[in-house]
Amino acid sequence: MPADTPASSSVVLRLTGIMANAEGFYPVTTVSVHFGSLIETCHPSPFGECLIAVHYPPSGDVPTFATYTGYGRSYRSPVRDVQIS
């Protein structure tokens, strides 16, 4: 995602790095993407990725992270601040 995004546009969040099990299968459970106070959900692609469009995102530094459960374990990505101007 670009470092500076106009607040009046849409932002597409691309989530990667969803972990596969030992056999190389990605979890099919829902992934929750936290974008500031917004929470969007998606189902990962067969490659362990999610794309989420946020229309008219809030301005300023927006903390962003993802949570999901796979193979009996909960995961949370590191929080990344995204600058929306």
N, C-alpha and C positions, 0 to 999 in steps of 0.2 A: 504494500500500500504506500502511496506517495507520502512524504513527510508533511507537506502542506496540501490540504484539500479544501476547496471552497465550501463553506457551510451550506450553500444553496444547492449543492450537487448531491449525487448519490455516492456512497462509498461501498466498494466491494471488498469484503474481508475474505481472504483465502487462508484457510486453516490447513496446515500440513503437519506431518510428524505424529499422526495418530499411530500408536504402536501396534504391531502385529503380534500374534502369538508365535510359539516356536515353529509351527507349521507354515507360517507366513500368511495367515488369514487375519484380516483386519476386523475389529468388532463391528457389528451391525447395529449397535445400540445408538440411541440419539446422543448427539453432541450438543451441549449448551454453550453458546458463545456469548460472553458478557461484554458489552460495549457500552461503557458508562453504566447508566441505570437500565439500559435496554438488555433484554435477554432474548436471543433468537436461537432456534434449534434447527438442526439439520441431521440427515442420515449420511454417513460418510460414503464416498464413492468406493468402488472396489480397490482403489489405490490408497485409501485412507486419507482422503481430502474432503473438505467442505468449502462451498462458496456461499456467502450470505451477502445480500444487498441491503444496505441501510440507506433509506431515503431521508434527506434533510437531517443529517447527523448533527448532534450538538457541537457547539464551537468550544475551542480551548483544548487542553490536554485531556484526552479521553482514555482512561485505563481500560485495557482490553485483555481478556484471557478466556480460555476454554476449559470446560470440565466434561468428563465422560467416565463411564464405567465400562471396563472391558475385561472379560475373563475373570470376574470376581474381584476386581481391584479398581479403586477409584483413582482417576488421574486429574491433575490440574496443571495447565501450562503456566509458565512464568507470566507475570503481568507486564504488559508493554504499554507505555503511554503513546498515544497517537495524537499528533497535533492537527487539529482542524481549525482553519482560519477563515 
